[in-house]
Amino acid sequence: MDKAGLRRAQTKKRIFSFLMALLIVVLETGLMAYVWVAFYNHELPKAYYFWGHVFISVVYMAILFLLSVMYGGLKIGSYRMLELAFSQVFSTIITNILFYLIICMIAYHFPTPLPVMGITLLQCVVICIWVFLATRFYRSLFPPLNVLLVYGGRNKELFVEKVRTRRHQFSITASMDAENEDLSAICGEALRHEAVMMWDVPMEQRNGLFKFCYENSIEIYMMPKILDIILLGSTTLHFFDSPLLLTKSSPLEFEQLFVKRMFDIIFSLILIVVLSPIMLITALCIKLYDRGPVLYKQVRVSRDDREFYIYKFRSMIEDAEKDGQARLATKNDRRITPVGRVIRKVRIDELPQLFNVLSGEMSFVGPRPERPEIIEKYKEDMPEFSYRTKVKAGITGYAQIYGKYNTLPYDKLKLDLYYIENFSVWLDLKLVILTVKILFTPESTEGIAEGALTAAQPVNGGKAALNDKFEENGDA
């Protein structure tokens, strides 16, 4: 396909996605507008009329649209059907809860929630139909991208396996080893594809191939090195007539640290009060199950490699690591109690960490606090793992949201570094909101493979299966 053809195809995709997103938002808003007019308008001290109904509908539509974008409910063509349906249903439920609270505030009492609950079920049915039809139309109109995979180093299979989960988006029709193929041959092959994916390509070849693809309007999907991610968060300066990128020694400024700390204190106090009944019931269930201790404390590492005791509700049997060996939970781990399986699935076991946040040992958002022993194991293969401790560890974070419990540590490192180098108050708020969705996503708590001690260690005890190789100077 020529350059003009590629641009037209991309434009058609964006128009189709926009129209489908507009369709579902308008349909859902129309259904809720009916419920508002038919069941709740007369509950107000003074009933609304035409423009009042329009205003309420616009408010509902705005909330639904923002949450749908945030939770990925409108990503037609990017998500699988089940994932897309779950995201949009979840967005709708949260929107409807907020909308009912708005109704309560303007009505000065608590009207019956039954109409909202009923229309929510109908909206869910409409969403499922919309997901099926929109996805089928999208895939019939826009076949998967014809992709050339250019790889180097090791563990190409890991990346290919991930791409296979997106068969509706990408079709790897050819692959070439960047270390054994001439750059001109790779560029010639790239011309016969719509996109190029680069996996661990040596720097010199990567730069040449990148420029060639950019010049010829070939889409580029590239696995970034650590240096690339750090540079993404750099400040752009103009030194006379030359642009410069500034990477600061401390990623967070004083005022950012102050605002982040205030957010941690206020939010942790509110949640401790609101969630205290859940914490009390959880403690009671753990105690009644085996009469063992309710809380479990463990040494973890936070900012500047400072060690502290993290507190969790105990989800495993007593003396789960009586052999003294530090290890992560595995799939179907027999050490996890029946009560523990429930509280781990919905992350209730993490609630005592609110007190770690209040005391200043942790933050709400930040890299996952790792154990000193596991950090040392990771640093044997990637010294850059220590970069994560430039900020406080967090209950939730970028890697926790976009990765899984068993995501390979080098992927987690990249996600954490992206957060550190792109910190903002808005990003923290976004990650906190997205955490609500993750609580209902079982895959995010999936354990590591049986027999492994860490997410980087293979079952056979061989060299850690990190999904990137390191340059000779130790930077990746």
Order of alpha helices (4+ residues) and beta strands (2+ residues): alpha-alpha-alpha-alpha-beta-alpha-beta-alpha-beta-alpha-beta-alpha-beta-beta-alpha-alpha-beta-beta-alpha-alpha-beta-alpha-beta-alpha-alpha-alpha
